[in-house]
Amino acid sequence: MSLTLQVCQDCGALQYPRRDVCGQCLSPNLKNENVSAQGTVLSWTQGHFSVLPAFKDKTPLTLVRVKLDGGAVVLALAKGPLATHARVLLAMTEGLLIAVAT
């Protein structure tokens, strides 16, 4: 499984979210590449209400901060219980990044 993220062609840094220049070296030489969708949970939090109609019936929502094996850090919704340091696989579902324990 892979994700498509920006990769700096000058320093090799993975970047998320998308930007106009590299966050490490400020190069504009960025390219979309497929990278590993596996990573480790750095932290998590749980939301018990939402002001957005699309999420009101899905609470509580668990949001996880994941460090991908390639180095980038992303935010995703957790599917099922996840703990800090858990290994996860990320997938894009209905436009949302979802983390699932491996």
Protein Blocks (a to p, Z undefined) as FASTA:
>chain_A
ZZdddddfklopacddddfbdfklopabdcdddddfbdcdfbdcddfbdfbfklmmmccc
dddddddfklpacddddedjddehiacddddeehiacdddZZ
